[in-house]
Amino acid sequence: MIEYTDLSKPIYKRLKEMIRNGELKQGEKIVQEKIAEELGVSRTPLMKALLALENEYLVESIPRRGMYLRVLDYKEIIDIYVCREALEGMAARVLASKKDKLIVEKLKACFTPFVNQDKIDEHEYAEADENFHSLLIKLTENAPLDNIYFFSNIHDKVVGHGLVRTPEDTLEEHFDIIKAIEEGDGEKAETLVRSHINQSKELLINQHKIQKSE
């Protein structure tokens, strides 16, 4: 049972976790009574949490039918990656211009636990990856950029999609981005972020092409 003063926040986090790990699947109807019983909460904070997820484009309310997990089509996912390239690339350039050691430390902390690990836990890495990409935006302290990112929900839209590439493929890329930020090289930092996101996008495009040809 969840026990918090403001129940909507932990419920929101738990629901997002359920989406991420597949307990709730795209297109599935959200049975509020069942979820409220499972979490040991009332309908009011649950509805508040669901509305937050609806604002994040993860849930949709269908008149006279109820609330469902939103189904993202292929084009939407690719479009999201295009937006991420631009926004996160710009954010990396801004962070590099700050030359702030604390920013670098916070970014490094996301991935330091995975260094020299023989086998990286993909679930833990996915959480670190999500945190890293969110921090790129938040640490700019650029309110308009943060609002655009939040209200567009760029990253959250693809959270349920899971890791596109393995930790072994991307861990070094993340540290290269952080190094460029640490060195104050804004152009390089932006280029690396764009390349990092673009590689995942291109992999999704190629996978889609293969699926269509089968």
N, CA and C of each residue as an Amber inpcrd file, in Angstrom:
protein
   642
   0.8470000  -1.1960000   0.0000000   0.0000000   0.0000000   0.0000000
   0.8820000   1.2460000   0.0000000   0.5050000   2.2460000  -0.7860000
   1.2540000   3.4960000  -0.8440000   0.7630000   4.4340000   0.2500000
   1.7200000   5.0050000   0.9990000   1.3550000   5.9120000   2.0790000
   2.1380000   7.2180000   1.9180000   1.4960000   8.2260000   1.3660000
   2.0980000   9.5380000   1.1800000   1.0450000  10.5980000   1.4760000
   1.5050000  11.7960000   1.8130000   0.5690000  12.8800000   2.0670000
  -0.1210000  13.2900000   0.7780000   0.6720000  13.5590000  -0.2770000
   0.1140000  13.8720000  -1.5810000   0.1830000  12.6000000  -2.4190000
  -0.8920000  11.8650000  -2.4310000  -0.8900000  10.5460000  -3.0690000
  -0.7460000  10.5950000  -4.5780000  -1.1290000  11.6930000  -5.2100000
  -1.1100000  11.7090000  -6.6670000   0.3020000  11.5450000  -7.2260000
   1.3110000  12.0930000  -6.5350000   2.6860000  12.0180000  -7.0500000
   3.2260000  10.5970000  -7.0530000   3.1530000   9.8530000  -5.9260000
   3.6450000   8.4720000  -5.9760000   2.8020000   7.5750000  -6.8880000
   1.5010000   7.8680000  -6.9950000   0.6570000   7.0940000  -7.8990000
   1.0850000   7.3420000  -9.3370000   1.3440000   8.6070000  -9.6460000
   1.8170000   8.9900000 -10.9770000   3.1020000   8.2280000 -11.3110000
   4.0520000   8.2070000 -10.3780000   5.3260000   7.5170000 -10.6020000
   5.1100000   6.0100000 -10.7660000   4.2160000   5.4520000  -9.9580000
   3.9610000   4.0060000 -10.0350000   3.2930000   3.6410000 -11.3480000
   2.3490000   4.4590000 -11.7940000   1.6860000   4.1980000 -13.0690000
   2.6730000   4.2840000 -14.2270000   3.5650000   5.2540000 -14.1650000
   4.5620000   5.3760000 -15.2240000   5.4780000   4.1580000 -15.2240000
   5.8110000   3.6770000 -14.0420000   6.6280000   2.4740000 -13.9320000
   5.8840000   1.2700000 -14.5230000   4.5840000   1.1870000 -14.2780000
   3.7760000   0.0920000 -14.8160000   3.7270000   0.1430000 -16.3460000
   3.7410000   1.3620000 -16.8810000   3.7700000   1.5230000 -18.3360000
   5.1280000   1.0890000 -18.8730000   6.1730000   1.5070000 -18.1710000
   7.5300000   1.2210000 -18.6190000   7.8160000  -0.2820000 -18.6200000
   7.3830000  -0.9750000 -17.5560000   7.7350000  -2.3950000 -17.4670000
   6.7080000  -3.3350000 -18.0890000   5.6640000  -2.7520000 -18.7080000
   4.7250000  -3.5750000 -19.4500000   3.5350000  -4.0850000 -18.6600000
   3.4230000  -3.6900000 -17.3850000   2.2390000  -4.0880000 -16.6190000
   0.9880000  -3.4630000 -17.2350000   1.1350000  -2.2610000 -17.7570000
   0.0780000  -1.6030000 -18.5170000   0.5870000  -1.4450000 -19.9380000
  -0.1730000  -1.9010000 -20.9000000   0.2880000  -1.9260000 -22.2900000
  -0.4670000  -0.9130000 -23.1440000   0.1780000  -0.4750000 -24.2220000
  -0.4330000   0.4700000 -25.1380000  -1.7640000  -0.0840000 -25.6480000
  -2.7800000   0.7720000 -25.5970000  -4.1020000   0.3740000 -26.0590000
  -4.9700000  -0.2610000 -24.9930000  -4.3830000  -0.5600000 -23.8440000
  -5.1250000  -1.2250000 -22.7690000  -6.0110000  -0.2370000 -22.0130000
  -7.2150000  -0.6810000 -21.6710000  -8.1070000   0.1640000 -20.8890000
  -7.6370000   0.2000000 -19.4410000  -7.6980000   1.3870000 -18.8510000
  -7.3050000   1.5510000 -17.4570000  -8.5280000   1.3640000 -16.5770000
  -8.5530000   0.2690000 -15.8550000  -9.6690000  -0.0180000 -14.9480000
  -9.3420000   0.6310000 -13.6050000  -9.9360000   1.7820000 -13.3730000
  -9.5510000   2.5780000 -12.2120000  -9.8270000   1.8730000 -10.8880000
 -10.9520000   1.1880000 -10.8090000 -11.2980000   0.4790000  -9.5710000
 -10.2310000  -0.5560000  -9.2290000  -9.7640000  -1.2770000 -10.2490000
  -8.7610000  -2.3270000 -10.0380000  -7.4330000  -1.7390000  -9.5950000
  -7.0040000  -0.6670000 -10.2650000  -5.7200000  -0.0560000  -9.9260000
  -5.7780000   0.5740000  -8.5330000  -6.8970000   1.2310000  -8.2280000
  -7.0520000   1.8510000  -6.9050000  -6.9530000   0.7920000  -5.8130000
  -7.5530000  -0.3690000  -6.0690000  -7.5110000  -1.4590000  -5.0870000
  -6.0950000  -2.0200000  -4.9610000  -5.4110000  -2.1830000  -6.0960000
  -4.0470000  -2.7280000  -6.0830000  -3.0830000  -1.8170000  -5.3270000
  -3.2380000  -0.5120000  -5.5110000  -2.3300000   0.4420000  -4.8770000
  -2.7890000   0.8600000  -3.4860000  -4.0190000   0.5050000  -3.1390000
  -4.5430000   0.8620000  -1.8260000  -4.8010000   2.3410000  -1.6730000
  -5.3350000   2.9520000  -2.7560000  -5.5990000   4.3950000  -2.7430000
  -7.0370000   4.6550000  -3.1850000  -7.4720000   5.8980000  -2.9760000
  -8.8240000   6.2650000  -3.3870000  -8.8220000   6.7440000  -4.8330000
 -10.0160000   6.9300000  -5.3950000 -10.1410000   7.3050000  -6.8010000
  -9.6730000   8.7420000  -7.0740000  -9.7960000   9.6370000  -6.0820000
  -9.4670000  11.0480000  -6.3260000  -7.9880000  11.2650000  -6.6760000
  -7.0420000  10.7990000  -5.8460000  -5.6320000  10.9850000  -6.2250000
  -5.2520000  10.1690000  -7.4630000  -5.9080000   9.0340000  -7.6600000
  -5.6440000   8.2270000  -8.8530000  -6.0270000   9.0020000 -10.1040000
  -7.1960000   9.6440000 -10.0680000  -7.6420000  10.4200000 -11.2270000
  -6.6870000  11.5880000 -11.4930000  -6.1930000  12.2190000 -10.4320000
  -5.2530000  13.3230000 -10.5890000  -3.9780000  12.8310000 -11.2790000
  -3.5170000  11.6510000 -10.8830000  -2.3190000  11.0760000 -11.4880000
  -2.5680000  10.7280000 -12.9560000  -3.7490000  10.2010000 -13.2560000
  -4.0880000   9.8430000 -14.6370000  -4.1710000  11.0790000 -15.5260000
  -4.6920000  12.1610000 -14.9710000  -4.7690000  13.4070000 -15.7420000
  -3.3760000  13.9380000 -16.0580000  -2.4430000  13.7550000 -15.1060000
  -1.0570000  14.1650000 -15.3520000  -0.4640000  13.3470000 -16.4860000
  -0.7810000  12.0570000 -16.5040000  -0.2910000  11.1790000 -17.5700000
  -0.9630000  11.5080000 -18.8990000  -2.2060000  11.9610000 -18.8320000
  -2.8950000  12.3630000 -20.0620000  -2.2250000  13.6160000 -20.6420000
  -1.8300000  14.5340000 -19.7530000  -1.1180000  15.7260000 -20.2050000
   0.2250000  15.3620000 -20.8290000   0.7600000  14.2280000 -20.4340000
   2.0410000  13.7660000 -20.9670000   1.8490000  12.8670000 -22.1800000
   0.6130000  12.7880000 -22.6500000   0.3660000  12.0750000 -23.9100000
   0.4980000  10.5620000 -23.7730000   0.5500000  10.0750000 -22.5320000
   0.6810000   8.6360000 -22.3060000  -0.6700000   7.9580000 -22.1500000
  -1.6640000   8.7470000 -21.7470000  -3.0150000   8.2380000 -21.5190000
  -3.9830000   9.1000000 -22.3070000  -5.0480000   8.4970000 -22.8000000
  -6.0720000   9.2760000 -23.4840000  -7.4510000   8.8960000 -22.9620000
  -8.3020000   9.9090000 -22.8480000  -9.6710000   9.7010000 -22.3850000
 -10.5960000   9.6470000 -23.5970000 -11.3040000   8.5400000 -23.7400000
 -12.2270000   8.3590000 -24.8620000 -13.6620000   8.4910000 -24.3400000
 -14.4190000   9.4590000 -24.8360000 -15.7830000   9.6920000 -24.3390000
 -16.6220000   8.4120000 -24.3200000 -17.3040000   8.2190000 -23.2110000
 -18.2260000   7.0920000 -22.9950000 -17.5440000   5.7240000 -22.9900000
 -16.2150000   5.7170000 -23.0570000 -15.5060000   4.4400000 -23.0260000
 -14.5170000   4.3390000 -21.8700000 -13.9490000   5.4830000 -21.4620000
 -13.0070000   5.4610000 -20.3590000 -11.6170000   5.9070000 -20.7720000
 -10.6360000   5.5930000 -19.9240000  -9.2580000   6.0000000 -20.1770000
  -8.4400000   4.8050000 -20.6560000  -7.5870000   5.0740000 -21.6320000
  -6.7750000   4.0180000 -22.2300000  -5.3140000   4.4720000 -22.3190000
  -4.4070000   3.4950000 -22.3280000  -3.0180000   3.8000000 -22.6230000
  -2.9340000   4.1840000 -24.1000000  -2.3300000   5.2950000 -24.3640000
  -2.2630000   5.7830000 -25.7380000  -1.3350000   4.9260000 -26.5890000
  -1.7570000   4.6880000 -27.8090000  -0.9470000   3.9180000 -28.7530000
  -0.1760000   4.8840000 -29.6470000   1.1460000   4.8160000 -29.5930000
   1.9770000   5.6650000 -30.4360000   2.2500000   4.9560000 -31.7560000
   2.0030000   5.6310000 -32.8590000   2.3140000   4.9990000 -34.1420000
   3.7620000   5.3040000 -34.5290000   4.2160000   4.6400000 -35.5690000
   5.6120000   4.7350000 -35.9920000   6.0240000   6.1740000 -36.2950000
   5.1940000   6.9010000 -37.0250000   5.5370000   8.2690000 -37.4060000
   5.7040000   9.1580000 -36.1800000   4.8160000   9.0040000 -35.2010000
   4.9040000   9.8160000 -33.9880000   6.2300000   9.5830000 -33.2750000
   6.6230000   8.3200000 -33.1720000   7.8640000   7.9850000 -32.4750000
   9.0610000   8.6190000 -33.1810000   9.1010000   8.5220000 -34.5080000
  10.2060000   9.1150000 -35.2610000  10.1920000  10.6380000 -35.1140000
   9.0050000  11.2380000 -35.1840000   8.8910000  12.6950000 -35.0130000
   9.3990000  13.1370000 -33.6420000   9.1520000  12.3070000 -32.6350000
   9.6070000  12.6170000 -31.2860000  11.1330000  12.6630000 -31.2380000
  11.7560000  11.7090000 -31.9010000  13.2190000  11.6860000 -31.9300000
  13.7810000  12.9160000 -32.6480000  13.1060000  13.3610000 -33.6850000
  13.5310000  14.5620000 -34.3970000  13.4990000  15.7630000 -33.4470000
  12.4230000  15.8680000 -32.6600000  12.2960000  16.9660000 -31.6880000
  13.3760000  16.8680000 -30.6170000  13.6390000  15.6470000 -30.1620000
  14.6440000  15.4540000 -29.1210000  16.0280000  15.8720000 -29.6110000
  16.3390000  15.5480000 -30.8480000  17.6360000  15.9420000 -31.4070000
  17.8430000  17.4500000 -31.2590000  16.8260000  18.2090000 -31.6390000
  16.9310000  19.6670000 -31.6150000  16.9950000  20.2140000 -30.1930000
  16.0550000  19.8050000 -29.3480000  15.9680000  20.3630000 -27.9990000
  17.1260000  19.9450000 -27.1130000  17.4600000  18.6620000 -27.1210000
  18.5260000  18.2010000 -26.2460000  19.8990000  18.6240000 -26.7570000
  20.0320000  18.7330000 -28.0750000  21.2800000  19.2350000 -28.6330000
  21.5270000  20.6690000 -28.2010000  20.4880000  21.4760000 -28.2770000
  20.5940000  22.8680000 -27.8450000  20.8910000  22.9500000 -26.3480000
  20.2610000  22.0810000 -25.5650000  20.4770000  22.0760000 -24.1240000
  21.9330000  21.7450000 -23.7920000  22.5150000  20.7850000 -24.5030000
  23.9170000  20.4120000 -24.2660000  24.8450000  21.5820000 -24.5590000
  24.5380000  22.3270000 -25.6150000  25.3450000  23.5060000 -25.9650000
  25.2630000  24.5480000 -24.8370000  24.0780000  24.7590000 -24.3040000
  23.8920000  25.7230000 -23.2130000  24.6680000  25.2810000 -21.9740000
  24.5910000  23.9930000 -21.6420000  25.2870000  23.4830000 -20.4570000
  26.7920000  23.6360000 -20.6000000  27.2990000  23.4100000 -21.8090000
  28.7360000  23.5530000 -22.0430000  29.1750000  24.9940000 -21.7960000
  28.3350000  25.9360000 -22.1530000  28.6930000  27.3520000 -21.9750000
  28.7470000  27.7500000 -20.5090000  28.0950000  26.9950000 -19.6440000
  28.0680000  27.3260000 -18.2190000  29.3830000  26.9750000 -17.5200000
  30.0660000  25.9210000 -18.0140000  31.3170000  25.4620000 -17.4040000
  31.1600000  25.2920000 -15.8900000  30.1270000  24.5570000 -15.5200000
  29.7560000  24.3640000 -14.1170000  30.1030000  22.9300000 -13.6900000
  30.9970000  22.8010000 -12.7340000  31.4410000  21.4840000 -12.2760000
  30.2950000  20.6780000 -11.6600000  29.3770000  21.3600000 -10.9770000
  28.2550000  20.6660000 -10.3420000  27.3610000  20.0180000 -11.3920000
  27.1430000  20.6950000 -12.5180000  26.3540000  20.1380000 -13.6120000
  27.0090000  18.8670000 -14.1300000  28.3020000  18.9300000 -14.3270000
  29.0540000  17.7690000 -14.8250000  28.9510000  16.6070000 -13.8490000
  29.0770000  16.9050000 -12.5600000  28.9900000  15.8610000 -11.5320000
  27.6220000  15.1830000 -11.5450000  26.5660000  15.9620000 -11.7090000
  25.2150000  15.4000000 -11.7240000  25.0100000  14.5060000 -12.9470000
  25.5530000  14.9190000 -14.0820000  25.4240000  14.1190000 -15.2990000
  26.2350000  12.8240000 -15.1910000  27.4460000  12.9380000 -14.6530000
  28.2950000  11.7540000 -14.4920000  27.6660000  10.7480000 -13.5300000
  27.0100000  11.2690000 -12.5060000  26.4110000  10.3960000 -11.4890000
  25.3650000   9.4550000 -12.0710000  24.7870000   9.8280000 -13.2020000
  23.7790000   8.9680000 -13.8290000  24.3750000   7.6400000 -14.2620000
  25.6180000   7.6850000 -14.7540000  26.1910000   6.4940000 -15.3840000
  27.4190000   5.9180000 -14.6810000  27.9500000   6.6080000 -13.6980000
  29.1090000   6.0910000 -12.9690000  28.8820000   4.6890000 -12.4000000
  27.6820000   4.3730000 -11.8810000  27.4650000   3.0290000 -11.3310000
  27.6230000   1.8990000 -12.3530000  27.5830000   2.2260000 -13.6420000
  27.6440000   1.1790000 -14.6580000  29.0430000   0.9660000 -15.2340000
  29.9920000   1.7840000 -14.8040000  31.3560000   1.6750000 -15.3150000
  31.9950000   0.3740000 -14.8180000  32.6450000  -0.3240000 -15.7210000
  33.3670000  -1.5720000 -15.4150000  32.4630000  -2.7040000 -14.9540000
  31.1740000  -2.6120000 -15.2510000  30.2650000  -3.7220000 -14.9530000
  30.2960000  -4.7160000 -16.1090000  30.4190000  -6.0020000 -15.7760000
  30.4300000  -7.0380000 -16.8100000  29.0790000  -7.1580000 -17.4920000
  28.0170000  -7.0660000 -16.6910000  26.6600000  -7.1550000 -17.2360000
  25.8200000  -6.0490000 -16.6210000  25.3470000  -5.1550000 -17.4630000
  24.5790000  -4.0040000 -16.9880000  23.0920000  -4.3390000 -16.9440000
  22.4670000  -4.0410000 -15.8260000  21.0220000  -4.2470000 -15.6760000
  20.3020000  -3.2290000 -16.5620000  19.5720000  -3.7090000 -17.5630000
  18.9570000  -2.8040000 -18.5390000  17.8500000  -1.9520000 -17.9210000
  17.1450000  -2.5030000 -16.9400000  16.0850000  -1.7190000 -16.2890000
  16.6920000  -0.5320000 -15.5430000  17.7650000  -0.7850000 -14.7810000
  18.4220000   0.2930000 -14.0460000  19.0450000   1.3000000 -15.0120000
  19.5980000   0.7900000 -16.0990000  20.2230000   1.6700000 -17.0840000
  19.1760000   2.5410000 -17.7750000  18.0220000   1.9640000 -18.0500000
  16.9440000   2.7320000 -18.6910000  16.5110000   3.8970000 -17.8070000
  16.4580000   3.6680000 -16.4970000  16.1000000   4.7450000 -15.5660000
  17.1830000   5.8250000 -15.5520000  18.4490000   5.3850000 -15.5640000
  19.5490000   6.3400000 -15.5840000  19.5410000   7.1400000 -16.8810000
  19.2330000   6.4730000 -17.9820000  19.1690000   7.1220000 -19.2900000
  18.0650000   8.1770000 -19.3090000  16.9150000   7.8220000 -18.7690000
  15.7980000   8.7720000 -18.7050000  16.1820000   9.9850000 -17.8550000
  16.8290000   9.7160000 -16.7240000  17.2320000  10.8040000 -15.8320000
  18.2470000  11.7130000 -16.5050000  19.2000000  11.1280000 -17.2140000
  20.2390000  11.8970000 -17.8990000  19.6420000  12.8550000 -18.9280000
  18.7480000  12.3280000 -19.7660000  18.1770000  13.1580000 -20.8210000
  17.2590000  14.2460000 -20.2490000  16.6140000  13.9520000 -19.1270000
  15.8100000  14.9800000 -18.4650000  16.7020000  16.0600000 -17.8560000
  17.8360000  15.6250000 -17.2780000  18.7630000  16.5760000 -16.6670000
  19.3680000  17.5150000 -17.7000000  19.6010000  17.0210000 -18.9120000
  20.1420000  17.8910000 -19.9570000  19.2820000  19.1440000 -20.1070000
  17.9730000  18.9530000 -19.9840000  17.0500000  20.0770000 -20.1100000
  16.9790000  20.8810000 -18.8190000  16.7510000  20.2060000 -17.7020000
  16.5080000  20.8920000 -16.4400000  17.7120000  21.7160000 -15.9700000
  18.9180000  21.1800000 -16.1840000  20.1050000  21.8630000 -15.6840000
  20.4430000  23.1300000 -16.4590000  19.8000000  23.3410000 -17.5970000
  20.0010000  24.6100000 -18.3190000  19.4130000  25.7700000 -17.5370000
  18.4270000  25.4670000 -16.6870000  17.6880000  26.4920000 -15.9420000
  17.0840000  27.5130000 -16.8910000  16.7300000  27.0190000 -18.0620000
  16.0850000  27.8440000 -19.0790000  14.5960000  27.5240000 -19.0260000
  13.8290000  28.3850000 -18.3830000  12.4140000  28.1060000 -18.1440000
  11.6160000  27.8570000 -19.4280000  11.7590000  28.6940000 -20.4640000
  11.0100000  28.4240000 -21.6970000  11.3600000  27.0640000 -22.3100000
  12.6540000  26.7180000 -22.3160000  13.0680000  25.4180000 -22.8590000
  12.4860000  24.2840000 -22.0320000  12.5450000  24.4310000 -20.7120000
  12.0140000  23.4060000 -19.8210000  10.5140000  23.2410000 -20.0320000
   9.8080000  24.3520000 -20.2240000   8.3590000  24.2890000 -20.4400000
   8.0290000  23.6260000 -21.7690000   8.7810000  23.9720000 -22.8120000
   8.5470000  23.3460000 -24.1170000   8.7530000  21.8460000 -24.0140000
   9.8420000  21.4620000 -23.3540000  10.1680000  20.0380000 -23.2040000
   9.1050000  19.3250000 -22.3790000   8.6750000  19.9720000 -21.2950000
   7.6840000  19.3490000 -20.4180000   6.3300000  19.2260000 -21.0940000
   5.8520000  20.3270000 -21.6490000   4.5150000  20.3030000 -22.2240000
   4.4470000  19.5080000 -23.5220000   5.5820000  19.3730000 -24.1940000
   5.6190000  18.5120000 -25.3730000   5.8240000  17.0670000 -24.9540000
   6.3500000  16.8890000 -23.7090000   6.5810000  15.5570000 -23.1720000
   7.4030000  14.7050000 -24.1300000   8.4550000  15.3150000 -24.6620000
   9.2560000  14.6760000 -25.6920000   9.7930000  13.3180000 -25.2470000
  10.4110000  13.2910000 -24.0750000  11.0540000  12.0400000 -23.6840000
  10.0580000  11.0210000 -23.1420000   9.0800000  11.5080000 -22.3740000
   8.1390000  10.5800000 -21.7650000   7.3420000   9.7970000 -22.8070000
   7.1750000  10.3580000 -23.9860000   6.4140000   9.6710000 -25.0250000
   7.0960000   8.3880000 -25.4770000   8.4130000   8.3320000 -25.3090000
   9.1170000   7.1450000 -25.7860000   9.6360000   6.2720000 -24.6460000
   9.3220000   6.6510000 -23.4070000   9.7630000   5.8520000 -22.2710000
   9.2590000   4.4170000 -22.3870000   7.9830000   4.2810000 -22.7300000
   7.4010000   2.9520000 -22.8250000   7.9720000   2.1300000 -23.9550000
   8.7100000   2.7830000 -24.8560000   9.2910000   2.0670000 -25.9770000
  10.5060000   1.2510000 -25.5520000  11.0770000   1.5720000 -24.3890000
  12.2320000   0.8510000 -23.8980000  13.5260000   1.3240000 -24.5450000
  14.6320000   0.7010000 -24.1530000  15.9190000   1.0510000 -24.7250000
  15.9680000   0.6130000 -26.1830000  16.3540000   1.5140000 -27.0470000
  16.4650000   1.1850000 -28.4620000  17.7990000   0.5000000 -28.7330000
  18.8560000   1.0030000 -28.0650000  20.1680000   0.3960000 -28.1920000
  20.6520000  -0.0810000 -26.8240000  21.5800000  -1.0070000 -26.8140000
  22.0290000  -1.6080000 -25.5590000  22.9030000  -0.6380000 -24.7720000
  23.0010000  -0.8560000 -23.4500000  23.8920000  -0.0290000 -22.6330000
  25.3340000  -0.0580000 -23.1480000  25.7650000  -1.2140000 -23.6270000
  27.1280000  -1.3400000 -24.1480000  27.3640000  -0.4310000 -25.3570000
  26.2960000  -0.1740000 -26.1100000  26.3990000   0.6820000 -27.2850000
  26.4060000   2.1690000 -26.9350000  25.7830000   2.5220000 -25.8190000
  25.5500000   3.9450000 -25.5440000  26.2830000   4.5120000 -24.3380000
  26.8250000   3.6590000 -23.4650000  27.4580000   4.1660000 -22.2410000
  28.6040000   5.1230000 -22.5680000  29.4740000   4.7210000 -23.4930000
  30.6010000   5.5800000 -23.8630000  30.1210000   6.8720000 -24.5240000
  29.0370000   6.7740000 -25.2980000  28.4840000   7.9750000 -25.9420000
  28.0590000   8.9960000 -24.8930000  27.4210000   8.5130000 -23.8320000
  26.9800000   9.4070000 -22.7690000  28.1760000  10.1190000 -22.1310000
  29.2340000   9.3720000 -21.8560000  30.4070000   9.9840000 -21.2220000
  31.1180000  10.9440000 -22.1730000  31.0810000  10.6670000 -23.4690000
  31.6640000  11.5960000 -24.4490000  30.9050000  12.9240000 -24.4470000
  29.5820000  12.8330000 -24.3380000  28.7550000  14.0440000 -24.2630000
  29.1140000  14.8500000 -23.0160000  29.2130000  14.1540000 -21.8810000
  29.5320000  14.8170000 -20.6200000  30.9170000  15.4690000 -20.6940000
  31.8780000  14.7790000 -21.3180000  33.2310000  15.3320000 -21.4500000
  33.2200000  16.6280000 -22.2570000  32.4540000  16.6490000 -23.3450000
  32.3700000  17.8600000 -24.1660000  31.7620000  19.0120000 -23.3740000
  30.7470000  18.6950000 -22.5620000  30.1310000  19.7170000 -21.7060000
  31.1460000  20.2130000 -20.6800000  31.8880000  19.2750000 -20.0950000
  32.8940000  19.6210000 -19.0850000  33.9810000  20.5170000 -19.6780000
  34.3470000  20.2620000 -20.9230000  35.3930000  21.0450000 -21.5870000
  34.8790000  22.3750000 -22.1300000  33.5780000  22.5950000 -22.0240000
  33.0010000  23.8440000 -22.4920000  32.8960000  23.9510000 -23.9980000
  32.9190000  22.7890000 -24.6710000  32.8360000  22.7590000 -26.1350000
  31.3800000  22.5790000 -26.5460000  30.6730000  23.6910000 -26.6900000
  29.2450000  23.6450000 -26.9770000  28.9180000  23.0020000 -28.3100000
  29.7070000  23.3150000 -29.3250000  29.4420000  22.7600000 -30.6520000
  29.5900000  21.2390000 -30.6530000  30.6520000  20.7680000 -30.0140000
  30.8740000  19.3290000 -29.9480000  29.7950000  18.6370000 -29.1150000
  29.4280000  19.2490000 -28.0030000  28.4020000  18.6710000 -27.1320000
  27.0830000  18.5230000 -27.8830000  26.6990000  19.5530000 -28.6170000
  25.4610000  19.4910000 -29.3820000  25.5460000  18.4320000 -30.4750000
  26.6660000  18.3770000 -31.1650000  26.8450000  17.4000000 -32.2390000
  26.7560000  15.9740000 -31.7070000  27.3870000  15.7340000 -30.5580000
  27.3730000  14.3890000 -29.9690000  25.9820000  13.9810000 -29.5190000
  25.2380000  14.9100000 -28.9240000  23.8680000  14.6050000 -28.4970000
  23.0000000  14.2890000 -29.7060000  23.1130000  15.1070000 -30.7300000
  22.3180000  14.8750000 -31.9360000  22.6510000  13.5190000 -32.5640000
  23.9230000  13.1840000 -32.6200000  24.3450000  11.9050000 -33.1810000
  23.8390000  10.7420000 -32.3310000  23.9380000  10.8960000 -31.0270000
  23.4870000   9.8730000 -30.0770000  22.0050000   9.5500000 -30.2850000
  21.1890000  10.5810000 -30.3830000  19.7420000  10.3900000 -30.5600000
  19.4370000   9.9260000 -31.9770000  20.1570000  10.4730000 -32.9460000
  19.9130000  10.1110000 -34.3440000  20.1980000   8.6370000 -34.6130000
  21.2180000   8.0830000 -33.9630000  21.5350000   6.6750000 -34.1750000
  20.3890000   5.7770000 -33.7320000  19.7530000   6.1380000 -32.6220000
  18.5900000   5.3660000 -32.1590000  17.4340000   5.5210000 -33.1390000
  17.2560000   6.7460000 -33.6340000  16.1860000   6.9980000 -34.6050000
  16.3980000   6.1740000 -35.8710000  17.6200000   6.1620000 -36.3920000
  17.9190000   5.4200000 -37.6190000  17.7350000   3.9300000 -37.4150000
  18.0560000   3.4410000 -36.2350000  17.8580000   2.0180000 -35.9370000
  16.3770000   1.6740000 -35.9730000  15.5470000   2.5470000 -35.4020000
  14.0930000   2.3320000 -35.4320000  13.5720000   2.3500000 -36.8680000
  14.0950000   3.2600000 -37.6830000  13.6760000   3.3480000 -39.0880000
  14.0260000   2.0660000 -39.8270000  15.2420000   1.5590000 -39.6090000
  15.6660000   0.3270000 -40.2750000  14.8550000  -0.8710000 -39.8060000
  14.5580000  -0.9180000 -38.5030000  13.7300000  -2.0130000 -37.9820000
  12.3430000  -1.9890000 -38.6030000  11.8150000  -0.7800000 -38.7800000
  10.4830000  -0.6280000 -39.3840000  10.4890000  -1.1000000 -40.8300000
  11.5530000  -0.7700000 -41.5670000  11.6630000  -1.2040000 -42.9380000
  11.7130000  -2.7200000 -43.0650000  12.4560000  -3.3470000 -42.1750000
  12.5580000  -4.8090000 -42.1620000  11.2080000  -5.4430000 -41.8780000
  10.5010000  -4.8670000 -40.8820000   9.1720000  -5.4030000 -40.5200000
   8.1970000  -5.2850000 -41.6740000   8.2690000  -4.1850000 -42.4130000
   7.3530000  -3.9790000 -43.5350000   7.6520000  -4.9410000 -44.6850000
   8.9240000  -5.3280000 -44.8280000   9.2970000  -6.1980000 -45.9440000
   9.0340000  -7.6670000 -45.6580000   8.7990000  -7.9860000 -44.3950000
   8.5600000  -9.4060000 -44.0280000   7.1480000  -9.8420000 -44.3870000
